[in-house]
Amino acid sequence: MLNLIVNLWLREGASVEAFEAFEREAQRLIMRHGGSIDRCWRPSQAGPDDPFEVQLVSFPSRAELAAYLADPGVKARAAERERLIARTTVLEVASADYLGT
């Protein structure tokens, strides 16, 4: 399993509703390739440098992630993404189950 922490910064003036609609469609495309946006969080007291949203995204493997990134539907939405999202960072993470949870 490939797990990603995705931090998204909303572009100034972008509509939250438009962003949410965009992400619902992203979820549909991600699921087409066996992945999922598993969780979404928004900082409760965000500072000016904090992301608007933090997501846990998973794919069965790098191959499915690569297929998603190459999907024509993703490429077709690039301009809309650019209009809504100012910045993205992605961090691949692995479980550290030392707490037994």
JOQUI-V755045 format. One line per field, one symbol per residue. burial: b if it has 24 or more other ideal C-beta (glycine too) atoms within 12 Angstrom, else e. A space follows every 10 residues. Layout:
burial: ???
This chain:
burial: ebbbbbbbbb eeebeeeebe ebbeebbebb eebebbbeeb eeeeeeeeee bbbbbbbbbe eeebbeebee eeebeeeeee beebbeebee eeeeeeeeee e
